[in-house]
Amino acid sequence: MANEKVQILQGTAPLTFEGNLAAQMVEDLDNYVTQAIQTTVENRDSLWERDYSSHEAYAESIKPNRQRFIKQIGCYDDRLPIDELTFIGTTKATAHIGKGENFTISRVRWQVFDEVEGEGLLLEPMKNVPIIAQIVALPDADWTPEMITGITDELPASAQFARHLAHAGCRVVIPVLINREDTYSGNPKIGTNTNQPHREFIYRMAYQMGRHIIGYEVQKVLSLVDWMSSFNVPIGVIGYGEGGLIAFHSAAVDTRIKSTVVSGYFQSRQDVWREPIYRNVWGLLYEFGDAEIASLIAPRNLIIETSRGPEVMGPPTARDGRRGAAPGQLVSPPKKSAKNEYKRANVVFQELDCADNIKLINPDDDSPGSEETLTTFLASLTKDDFRIDKRRTLSAIVEESFDHNARQQRQFIQLVNLTQRFLREAETRRETFFWNKTDTSSLDKWEETCEEMKTYFWDEVIGRCPPSDVPANPRTRLIYDEPKFKGYEVVLDVYKDVFAYGILLLPNDLQPDERRPVVVCQHGLGGRAQDTADPNINSVYHSYAAQLADRGFITYAPQNPYIGGDAFRVIQRKANLIKWSLFSLIIRQHERTLDWLAELPYVDEDRIGFYGLSYGGKTAMRVPAVLERYACSICSADFNEWIVKNATFDSRYSYMFTGEYEMPEFDLGNTFNYAEMAGLIAPRPFMVERGHDDGVAPDEWVAHEFARVRRLYVRLGIADKTEIEFFDGGHKINSDKTFEFLHRHLNFPKT
């Protein structure tokens, strides 16, 4: 087995790397994902089947792309019918707050969903003024509707584009956007506060439920489009900064919008992972850059204004217990980047023989809503030559006491409440609309009907990155020489310049021609393979890989990449954009490891089990669900009501209040909780190890979710293949019942 002279495993090369193998592995994975992002632009064409023979044929040909985009931004819920806006007036504040020479300004709201209203300002031409166009004007997230109307004086008159459009004869509605402050990001009822921007706080819970702060705000815009469509007047949208994003996406979704202005936003999105996490969209770069989103607007009018965009150096400062926000910055879109992306978009408009319908405007003063932009916008809507006169001012403003913060809080809480309703409905949605195609009448039927679920889980939830494309080229070296086993560091190539790393423990009493079971022992967050394999490390792992090796099992301790503070989370951010996740890469590393283990002459490839703690428990739910060569799986110190854990607003156990911003998995709430993941592992044996004092979740969450697993195994007639151990302890390996489980289900009697 081992070459005593050079102390390597037979059939392997010497491992000579002297640095930090775990850190190097993470760096290489980051480089691999970065390179994959760079190739997305050239690869996207294969996902589009554009028919340029006519505008109608083109619109039909891109329908599948539009539907996927709608799904990605979480914009698919049915809105309530709307036939009017409601004026907002109180005993303290009148609804009608000002006027210009030819229009009035009023506070309004409108219904979007049962729990959600849009709110903002209506700038309505006076009765004797013909309405030339209807506009939804969207300020940046940190600007109020009052600012772009001129009710307040925070902005120069040149940037008050909503007011100028109203003066020109447009009906204008200005929605409030969720801002980047952190005032309400938490739950005072349970004493939690975070420094997450409001947009991030909504994003986190919504992403897990297949929705998005982007989709929510697009829905508010489209509700206005529903209302405006009842009038025979053209509809346009204009937005700046975050409002530019929402305007752009709204027009991509809804073909009723005739013309669109995007200011301070449009550019290449290849570095969107550097931006705030609330701009993270699952699979975005896999299919869409800004040019591709623009092609969803073609042949309608699109005006791109390269104004200076909002600049945000990061989330609000951590302070007084407020922390947990994801890193991310906004910088002004580089003009060169905007120009290059415009050129890519222009190709589609040219093919449709409507190149004049897309324009790039560089304002002289870098502020949004230049005279050229607004004049071009109106001309695209009306075909008439309306001039913008920015010298005109408001003729009257009503002095009033209006609570802008209360309005922001209302808008914020409404989206929280909506998402929490989606959370409460999640289990029913999974059972009724997703898992209703499975059949528990027999094991054969279950496995047959689960194939589609396994494919969906890998492709749409985890993300399927390419399989290994290089030889494993195993390198090893001896690092432990214990009375009952020897341990070897192992490095295996997965891709060019990407490797898997771990520690193999081989019992000393292995006999010639004997094949033994293997237990893959997975560490948790921030851990190292040595934490499970080194018999001299005293930790929550209790050196369980070494303990199992002492019992005669072959064990393997993989190094997973969730180490290095934010280093692995950056990989997750990048990977999400190309429809991958950290577990996409982990699966391929485990796949390569299983290939190599199966080739070893002393390994029984049909008896390879998995046992993971904490983040290793997350691995135990996901990797064996995909890789069927794992004969059994044990989830320790992690199993719980995972959807609630990630999205609830009402529990201190929630990841909503912590720094684990990589935890939400897009649309997981409507597809797979831990019980469903265990269903993908079935009929293979599955076990949960749970300490009563484990702070991951309360016993009630764990017991509830495991009851669903137990019910499935009973229905399948394999109740003896699943179990749970509750023990008096915390977040650690207990190893009592779990070791017995491994002996029994890997058919390896205790000696």
N, C-alpha and C positions, 0 to 999 in steps of 0.2 A: 504493500500500500504506500508506504512512505520511503523516500530515499533518505536514509539516515545521514548521509554525507552532506547533502545540501538542504536537507530538512524541508522538502516540498512533497506534495502529493504526486504519486505516480501519474504520468500522462499530462503533467502541467509544467509550465515554465516558472522560473523563480520570480517571485514578486519582490521588486527592488525599490519601489516607490517609498520615499522616506518622509514625505510631508503628511498633512492631514487628509487622509483619504476621503473622509466623509465630506469635508468642506470642498475638496476638489470635485467630488461627484456632483455636488449641488451647483457649483460654478459651471461645470460642463453641461448639466441639464439646462441651466439658464441660457447658455450660449446656443444650445440646440433649439430651444423654443424661439429665441430671438431670430435665428436663421430661418425658422419655419415661418415666422411672421413676415420676413422680408420677401418670401416667395408667394405670398397670398395674392398680390396684385396680378401677377401673370397667370395664376391658377384659377382666378374667379370666372373667367370666360366660359369654362366648362360647365358652370352652374346656370348659365343663361342661354336660352334658345330664342333670341330676338328675331322677330319677323318684321322686316322693314318695308314690306310691300305696301302697307298703308298704315295710317295712324290707328285705325280700328284694329287691324291685325297685330300691330305692335302692342297695343294695350292688352289684347287677349294673350299674347305670347308671354308677357311678363307677369301675368296673374299669379303663377306659383311663387315667384320671387317676392311679390308684394305680400302674399299670404304668409310666407316665412318671416318676412320683416315684421309684419303685424304681430306674429307670435313672439318674436324675439324681444320686442319692446313692450310686451304685455298689454296689448291694446285691443283685446278681442271681446270684452264683456259688452253685452247689450246695454245701450243707454236708454234712459227713460224718454218718452216722447216730450217734445218741447214746442209750445206755440207762443210763448211770451217770456219776457224777462220781468223780474219783480224789482220794483224800486225799494231801496232800503232806507227807511226813515225811522227816527226814534224821537222820544221827547227831548233828547239832547242834541240830535243832529238831523238836519233835514236831508231828504234824499237828493234834492237838487242843489248842487254846491257851487255852481259857477256857470259862466257862459262866455262865448266869444262873440264876434260880430254877427255870426250867422248860425251858431249852434249852442246847445245847452250841454251841461255836464252833470251827470247824475250817478249816484251809487246804485249798483244793481247786483242781483244774484240770479242764478238759474240752476235748475235741477239737472244733475248728471246721472247719479245713481241714487238709490234709496237713502244712503248715508252721506252722499257727497253732493255739494253744491259748488258751482263756480261763483266767484265773487270778484267784483272790480268796478270799472267805470264805463258808462255809456256816454259817448259823445254823439249827440243826435242833431242833425240839421233842423233848423226851425221850419215850421210848417210851410212857409213860402219858398223854401230852398229845395230844389230837386236833388235827390240823393244820386250821386254819380257812381258810387261803389260802396260796398260793405267790406270793412276791414277788421280783422282781428289783429291787434297790435300787441306784441309781447315784449315787455322790458326784460332786461337781465334779471336774474333771480334776486339780486340785492338792490334792485331798483323797484320802487312802487309805481303803480299806475299814475299816481298823482305827479310823480317826477317827470314822466314823458308827456304829461298833459300841460304842465306849467302851473299846476295848483300850488306846488312847492317850488322853491328856487334852488334846489341842490344841483340841478343840471343847467348848463348854458342853454339859451333859447335855441341854438342850432341843433341840440340833441333832442328837443321835445317833438319828436316826429309824429306822435299821435295827434298833437294839437294842429300841426301843419296840415295833416291829411283831413282833419275835420274842417279847417278853414277852407279847404279846397272843395268841400261839398260831400265828404264821405261820412257815412255812419261808421263809427269806430267803437269797438268794444275792447277793453284792456283788462285781461284777467290778471289776478294776483298769482304769482308763482311762489312756490315754497322756497324760502331763502336759505342762505348758508350759515345763519347763526345757529347756536346750539341751545337756546333758551329752554326749549320744550323737549329736548332729546333725553328722555329718561322717563321715569314714572314716579312722581312724588309720593304716590300712595304706598309704595314699597321702599322709598328712600334711595332710589337709584338715579344717578345723573351721569351723563357722558359729555364729552366734547365733540361728539359726532355732529356735523352740520345736519340741519333738519332734513336736507335732501338725502344724506347718507342713512339716517335713521329709518326713513321710509323705505329707501332702497333695500336695506338689509332684510326687512321682514317681507317686502313685496317680492323680491327676487326668488326666495324660497317657494313662494306661492305662484310662480309663473307670471307675475306682474312686475311693474317697474315704475319708478317715479316718472320716467319719461312717458310711459304709456298712460299713466293717470292724467298727466297734464295735457297730452295730446287729446285724450277723451274730453277734457273740458273745452278745448278748442273746437273739436268736432261737434260737440253739443251746440255750440254757437253757430257752426256751419249748418246744422240741422235747422235751427231757427231761421237763419238768413236765407235758406233755400226756399222758403215760402214766399219770398219777395222776388220779383223779376229784375234783380239788380246783381251785377257780377260780384264775386267774392274773392278777396285776396287776404293773404296773411303776411305780416312783416314782423321780424323779431331780431333782437340784438343779444349777443352773448348767449346765456342759457335760453333766453327767449328765441334766439336764432335757431338753436337746436330744435326747440319745440315747433317753431314755424316750419322748419325744413322737414321734420319728420311728419308733421300733420299733412303737408302737401304730398308727401310720398305715399301716405296712406289713403287719402281721400281725393278723388279726381274731380270733385265739385269745386275745388279751389282753383281758380283760373290763373292766378299769378302770385308769386312768392318772392319776398325779399329776405335774404339771410345776411345778417351783418355781424361782423366780429366773431365768426364761428367757423366758416367753411375753410377746410384745408385737408391735407393728407391726414388720415387717422391712424397711421402706422404706429405712432407713439401714444395712442390714447391710454395705454396702461400707465403712463406717467400722470394722467389727469386724475381728478377726484374719483373715488370708486363709484359714485352714483352715475358716472358715465360708462360704467362697465356693462356691456351687453353681450350675452352668451352667443358666441359664434359670429360676432359682427364682422370681423375682418376676413373670416372664411368666405363670405359672400359679398360683403358690402364695404366699400370705402365711401367717401362723400360723393365721388363721381358716380358710383353705382346707385346710391340713393337718389342723386339728381336724375338718373335715368328712369327712376320710377315716376318722376314728375314730368319728364318729356312726354309729349311735345308741348305741354303747357309752359307758361312763362316762368323763368327763374332768373332772378337778379341777385348776383353775389356782390356784396359790398365789402371791400377789404378795410374796414375801419379798424381802429385799435380795439381789441377785445378786452374783456375784463381780466384782470390779473389777480390771482389769489395764491399766496405763498404757501398755503397749507390749511388744514382745519383749524378751528379756534384753539387757542392755547390750552394745554392741559393745566388744570388748576383746581384746587379745593375739591378733590375727588372726582372731578370731571376729566375723564380720559377714555381711551379705547378707540379713537377715530383712526381711520386708515390714512396713511400718507397720500398726498396727491396735490399737484399744483396746476394752476391755469396760467398760461402765458399767452400773450397776444398772438393770434395766428400769423406766422411769417407770410409776407406777401408773396414770396417766391413759391411757398408751398401751396397757397391758395391759387396762384396762377397755374401751377402745374396740374393741380387737381381739376381746375376749370378746363384745361386743355383736354384732359381725359374725358370729362363729361361732354364736352363740345362735339366729340366724335359721334356720339349717339344722336345729338340734335342735327348734325350735318347729314347723317344717314337718313334721318326722317325728313330731310329737306326743310328744316325749320331752325337753322343756325341763328337766325335773328331772335329767337325766343329765349336764348340764354345769353346773359351779359355779365361782364366783369367790370365793376366800377371802383376806381381808386379815389376816394374823397380827398380833397386837398388838406383838410384839417384833421383827418383821421377819426372824426366823430361819426356816429351812426346817423343815418337819415339825411344825407346830403341832398341839396336841391336837385342834382342830377339824378340821384337814386329815386327820390320821391316823384319827380316828373316822369321818369322812365316807368316807374311802377304804375302811375295813374294812366299813362298812355297805353300800357299793356292791358289794362282793365277796360278802358273806355274807347280806345282808338282816337280820342280827342286830345287836343293840345292844352292841357290844364297846367298853368304855371304855379309854382310854389313861391309864396311870398313870406319869408321868415321874419319880416319886420312886423307883421300883424301880431297883436297881443290879445290876451284875454281882457274882455271889457268889464267883467265883474266876478268877484270871488266871494262867496259867503264865508264869513268868519265863523268857525265852529270848533268844537272840541271833539276830534275823532280819534279813536284808539286804534292806531295802525297795528300795534302788537296784538291786540285782541283779535283783529281780523286774521292776522297770520296764524295765531293759535287755533282759531276756528278751522281754517283750511288744513292745518297740520293734523289736528285731532280727527277730523273727518276721514282723512286718508288712513290714519292709524286704525280707526274703528272699522273701516271697510276691509282692510287687510286682515284684521282680527276675525271678522266674519268669515272671510275666505279660509282662515286657519281652522275655525270651528267646523266648517263644512268639508275639510280636506279628506277625512277618513271616508265619508260617504261618497265624495267625488271619486276617490280611488276605487272603491268597491263597485260603484254604479257605472262609471263611465270608462274605466281603464282596465280593471281586473275582471270585468264581467265576461270576458272571452275565455277564461281559464276553466278547467274541468277537474274537479277533485274526485270523480267517481272511481278512479283507479290510478295507480302510480304511473302507468304508461300514458294515460290520458293527461295527467298532470304534467309530466315531462314534455309531452308533445305540445300541449297548449302553452307551456311556459317558454318555448323557444322564441316566440315573437317578443315576449317580455324581456328575455335576456339580451336579445339583439338591441331592443330599444334602450335598455339600461346602459349598455356599453356605448352605443352610438350617440344617444341623445342626452344622457344624464352624466355619465363619466366622461365620454368623449373617447373616440378610438384613434389613437395616433398610429403611425405606420409600424408594422412588425420589424423585428430586428433584421438588419440587412448585411451583417458582417459575421464572420465566425466568432465563436465565444472566446477563443484564445485564452484559456484559463491560466491565471498566475496565482501561485500560492506560497505561503511560508508558515512555518511552525511558530506559534506564539504561546501555546500552553502545553505543558507536559505534566499532567496530573496523575495521581495514582490510578484512576479509572478511565481516563480519556486523554486524548491529545487534541489540541485545537489549532486550526489553520485559518489564517486570513485568506480570503478568496476574492479575486477580481475577475469579472467576466465582461467582455465587450458586448454592448447592446447595439450601438450605432458607432459610426466613426467618431472618435473622441468622446464617446459617452459610455460609461461602464456601470455595472452593478457591483456592489461590494458587500461582503458579509463574512461571518465566521462559522466554519464547520467544525463540530465537535464529534470525534470518532471514538467510540468505546474501545478500550484496549483488548477486550476479550472477543472481538470479532473473529469468527472462524473462516477458514478458506471456503469459498463458494456459498457462504451464508449471506442472505439478503434480509436486511432489517428495515423496519419503518423509520421514517424521518418525521420529526416535529419541527416545523418552522416557527421560530419564537420571535415575535415582533415587538420592538420597543415602542415607546410612546413619544409625545411631543418633546423635541429637544434632546432626545435620547441617542445613545450610541449602541451599536451591536454589542459592545463589550458589557453594557449594563445587564444584559441577559446571560451572556456567555462566560464572563469572568467570575470564577468562584470566590474571588476575594473582594468583590464589590458588594457593600452592604447597602441595599436600597429597597424601594418598593417592589422591585422585580424579584428579589430574593434569589438572584442568579438562576432563574428557573430553567434556562437552557442547560446549564451545568448540572442542576439537580436531575433533569431528565437523562442527561448523558450518564450520570452515575447509576441510573436505573437500567442502563443498557440501550436506550434509544440513541440513534444518530440524531443530532439536532443541528439546525442551521439558523443563525441569527442574521437576517438581512439588515443592512443599513438603509433605512428609508430617508427620503430627502427633506422631511419636515424638521429641519434644524436651521440655526443661524439667524434667529430673530425674524426680521422681515425678508431675509434672503429667499426662503422658499415661498413666502407669500407673494413676492414679486413674480416668481415663476407661475404661480396660480393666476395672477392678474393677466400675465401675458397669454398663458395657455387658454384661459376662458375666451379670449377674443378670436381664437382660431378653432373653437369648439373642442378644446381639450381641457383637462384639469390636471392637477398634480397626480391624481390617481390614474390618469391615462398613462403617464410615464411609469408610475409604480407598477402597474399591471405588466407592462413590457419588461421591466426589470425582473419581476417575479417569474414571468413566462420564460425568460432566458435562464434564470436560476433553476426552474423546474426541469428544463431541457437538460441542463448539465447534471443535476442530481440524478435524473433517470438513467444517465449513462454510466454512473459509478457502479462498479461490479458488486458492491456490498449494499446497494440501496434497492429496496422493493418499491418500484415506482407506483404501484397501486396502493401503497400505504404511506402516503405523505399527508400529514395533518398540519393544521394551522392553529396557532395560539397567540393572540395579541392582546396587549394591555393598553388602555387609554387610546391614544391615536393609533396604536397597534390594534386596538379593538375596532376602530373605524375601518382599518385595513381588513380585519377579519370579516366585516360585513360586506365589503365591496369586492375585494380581490377574489375570494372563493366563489362569490356569486357569478363571476365572469369566467374564472379558470377552473374548469371542472376536474382537473387533475388533483386538486386538493380533496382528499378523501373525507375530511371532516373539518369543522371550524369551531373555535372557542373564542367568544368575545368577552373580554374581561375589562371591567371598570370603564365601560363606555355605553353598553346597551341601554337604551331608554326610548322614550317617546321623542324621537329625533326631530320631527317636524316642529313640535311644540318647543323643544329645546332651542331651536334656531330662530323661531319667529314670534314667540309669545312676548307680550308687553307686560304681563302680569306676574312674573316670577323672577326672583333673584337668580335662579338657576339658568336663566336664559343667556344665550350668547349675544343677545341684543345689546347687552351692557358691558361687553368685554372687548378686548383687542383682537379676538379671533375673527377677523373680518373675512377670512377665506372660507369659513364654514358653510355659508349658504350655497346650495347647489340649485341651479335654475330649474324651477317647476317641479322640484322633488316632492313638494307637498301634494301634488295631484297625481303622482305616479308611484313613488316608493317611500314608505317609511321603513323602519328596521324589520318589522314583521314581513313586509313584502320582500325585502332583501333576503331574509331567511328563507322565504318561499322559493327564491331562486337557488338557494343552496340545497333545499330538499330535493330528493329524499336522502341526501347524505346527512350524517349525524351533525347536530348543531347544539352547542351548549353556551350558557351565559353564566359568568362568575360575577357575583355582586356583593360588595360590602355594604352593610346597613348604613355606615357613616360616610360613604363615598359622596363627595360634594358634587359629582357630575350631575346627579338628578336624584329626586326622592324615590324611595322604594315603590311608591304608588305608580309613578310613571313607568318604572322598569317592569313591575308586575303586570300592569295593564298591557303593555306592548308584548311581553312574553306570553301572556294568555292567548293572544292572537296567533302566535307561533305554535303554541301547544295545540290549539284547536285545529290548525291545519294538519299537523302531524298525526293527530288522532283521526281526522277524517281520511287521511291517506293510509291509515292502518299501520303507522310506524311510530306510535307513541313512545316506544322504547328508545328511539333515536334522538330524542331531544330532552333536555333537562336544564334546570337552573339551580345554582347553589347560592343561597343567601348566607353570608357569614358575618360574625360580629367583628367588624373592622372597617377600614377605610379604602382608599384608592391604592390598591396593591394586589399583587399576586398572592392568592391564598394557597393554591395548589393541592388542596385536599381532594375534593371530588373531581377536580379537573384531571388530575393525574390518573385516577381510576377510569375516567371517561376515555382517556387516550389509550390506556392499556386495553380496555374492552373493545373499542371501535377500531383500533389499529391492529387488533388481534396480536397483542404482544404481552404474554403473561408475565406477571411480576415474578422475579427470582428471589 
